[in-house]
Amino acid sequence: MHELLTAASAVAPVEGNAHGSYITMRSKNGLIFGVINIIGNFATVFQDQAYWQRAIASRPATTVKAYLLGGLAWFAIPFTFATTLGLAAVALRGDPDMKILTPADVSAGLPASAAAAALLGKSGATALLILLFLAVTSACSAELIAVSSILTFDVYKEYINPRATEEQILRVGHAGVALYAVVCGVAGTIFYYIGISMGWLYTFMGVLLGSAVVPIALAITWRKANKWGCIGGAIAGLCLGIVAWLVTAAARHDGVLTVETTGGDYEMLAGNLAAIGVGGIVATVVSYIWPEDFDWEATRSINKPAPVSKHTEAEKVQEDSDSDKKGEEIVSTKAASIADSFDANEEANELDPVALSKAFRFASWSSIGLFVILILLVPLPLFFSQHVYTVPGFTGWVAVGITWTFCSAFAVVLYPLWESRSAMAQIAKGVFKDLFQRGSGRYVAPTTTPKAEA
């Protein structure tokens, strides 16, 4: 790989890279794309309902750990794919089995597919197709549910039918999934036929969405954040981001605005920086001039469980018993708490403000630490050093990527199984009892007998 990449650098040196090499971190275009990538991913993570929905549905005690582990595990995917299949597409250039890639093919994300097919034939293409299918269906399913939830609870139940029944909510939720699936299909078809590639859309994300990153962050972390300042910052950042993007494209291409001229690195960089910068400045300045004093009790009460009396608990147990005997479904109208399997102590612990504040501080400092290490301390010194990797250095880089990938597989495949070993054993015992023993294997929470007063 090192020899092939060195030869490729000699034949077609990369403008802006140290010595035109492919095996260096000194890349002007790479730095620009890195800034665009960070802003765009900030934008999508902060505004994607799927992320919020998963966080809200998770137990507060485990959410921080899950997101940190998930983020670290995800990082290995683009890191190792770029190092292996991405560079393999360059190293195999000119090979009879390697498809000749146009700039449009590269923007469409085809280098990895072409390299896999050239290296492993049909089996490589099949493996990558399966990988992409799983990735796309996983992401799309989350988006379908997220948008359906917004349409159901934030639109239908809030403004159209506030007294909606469970059956009506379920029906609207199903319709929302189908509707957004059609929207996704139509949008993808339109983008394909007008020449908008995935690469173009990926770099354009920050222009459209980056303006709301700082306002959203302020709204959920700063009690003095002014709501009109945050809303105005998001809108102003969007408008000026689009203006900066189009003006830069027009200035660099003599007023010609096309998909190609608007998709350049500098054009997208200007739009991304203007969007996130203006949005953050407007929201912060307005909040300092007209600060609010938001009471966080309003948000803490959203998931706060309603008090349940002993009489109510006894009725619930009796209903469950009657349901088992008669085989009928009994719909309970009692207030729902965090999870049916929680007892009162667990609910109190999960919503303890002191514990939540501690988790918030840990999440904040760990996120800042990872940002400093992964975005500043590691790549920037390598960028400014203009170092071109030797064979041992390149070997070490590849080894780190592959090792990180295996650690990611452990974190998302094996560790959850180990962490859930008690629950899985309990479920297995219940299934075994249902199949091979008399009686029901339904879980019954242990009852505690109050101690006699001294």
URCORDA-V425841 format. One line per field, one symbol per residue. burial: b if it has 24 or more other ideal C-beta (glycine too) atoms within 12 Angstrom, else e. Layout:
burial: ???
This chain:
burial: bbebbbebbeeeebeebbeebbbbbbbeebbbbbbbbbbbbbbbbbbbbbbbbebeeebbeebbebbebbbbbbbbbbbbbbbbbbbbbbbbbeeeebeebeeeebbebbbbbbbbbbbeeeebbeebeeeeeeeeeeebebbbbbbbbbbbbeebeeeeeeeeeeeebeebbeebbeebeeeeeeeeeeeeeeebbebbbbbbbbbbbbbbbbbbbbbeebeebbeebbbbbbebbbebbbebbbebbeeeeeeeeebeebbbbbbbbbbbbbbbbbbbbbbbebbeeeeeeeeeeeeeeebebeeeeeeeeeebeeeeeeeeeeeeeeeeeeeebbeeeeeeeebeebbeeeebeebeeebeeebeeeeeeeeeeebeebbeeeebbeeeebeebbeebeebbeebeebeeeeeeeeeeeeeeeeeeeeeeeeeeeeeeeeeeeeeeeeeee
